[in-house]
């Protein structure tokens, strides 16, 4: 599965923690993003990781934790 910047995606399962997509990433509690929430891809990172902006912030997530959303 591949994503491009600007694509919409949905979080498949709730995470045990979230890592911010800031220049200095920090770990955040998992209750900031619920399973099923839709976000927008804002950056592509190596090792099958992407930055996704949700309503409560941008977080780094693995590709296998996301599914594309049809517009």
C-alpha positions as CSV (number, residue, x, y, z in Angstrom):
1,X,0.0,0.0,0.0
2,X,1.3,3.4,-0.8
3,X,0.3,6.9,0.1
4,X,1.1,10.3,-1.3
5,X,1.1,13.7,0.5
6,X,-2.5,15.0,0.7
7,X,-4.1,11.5,0.7
8,X,-6.8,10.8,3.3
9,X,-6.4,7.7,5.5
10,X,-8.0,6.1,8.5
11,X,-6.4,4.7,11.6
12,X,-7.2,1.0,11.8
13,X,-6.6,0.3,15.5
14,X,-6.0,2.3,18.6
15,X,-2.3,2.7,19.4
16,X,-0.5,2.0,22.7
17,X,1.2,5.4,22.3
18,X,1.5,8.2,19.6
19,X,4.7,9.8,18.4
20,X,4.4,13.4,17.3
21,X,5.6,14.4,13.8
22,X,7.4,17.5,15.2
23,X,11.2,18.2,14.5
24,X,11.8,16.8,18.0
25,X,9.3,14.0,18.3
26,X,7.6,13.3,21.7
27,X,5.5,10.4,22.9
28,X,1.9,11.3,23.6
29,X,-1.0,9.4,25.2
30,X,-3.1,7.2,22.8
31,X,-6.4,8.9,23.6
32,X,-5.6,11.8,21.2
33,X,-6.6,9.7,18.2
34,X,-9.4,7.1,18.2
35,X,-9.5,4.0,15.9
36,X,-11.4,4.9,12.8
37,X,-10.5,8.6,12.8
38,X,-9.6,10.0,9.4
39,X,-6.5,12.2,8.8
40,X,-4.4,13.6,6.0
41,X,-0.9,12.5,5.0
42,X,1.4,15.5,5.5
43,X,4.8,13.9,5.0
44,X,6.5,10.6,3.9
45,X,9.3,9.2,6.0
46,X,11.7,6.3,5.5
47,X,11.0,2.8,6.8
48,X,7.3,2.7,5.8
49,X,6.4,5.5,8.2
50,X,4.2,8.5,7.3
51,X,3.2,11.7,9.2
52,X,-0.6,12.1,9.4
53,X,-2.5,15.2,10.6
54,X,-5.5,14.4,12.7
55,X,-7.8,16.9,14.4
56,X,-5.7,16.8,17.5
57,X,-2.2,16.9,16.0
58,X,0.2,15.3,13.5
59,X,1.7,11.9,14.4
60,X,4.1,9.4,12.9
61,X,2.5,6.1,12.0
62,X,3.5,2.9,10.2
63,X,1.8,2.1,6.9
64,X,0.3,-1.1,8.2
65,X,-1.7,0.8,10.9
66,X,-3.5,2.8,8.2
67,X,-6.0,2.3,5.4
68,X,-6.8,4.6,2.5
69,X,-10.2,6.5,2.5
70,X,-12.1,6.8,-0.8
71,X,-13.2,10.3,-1.4
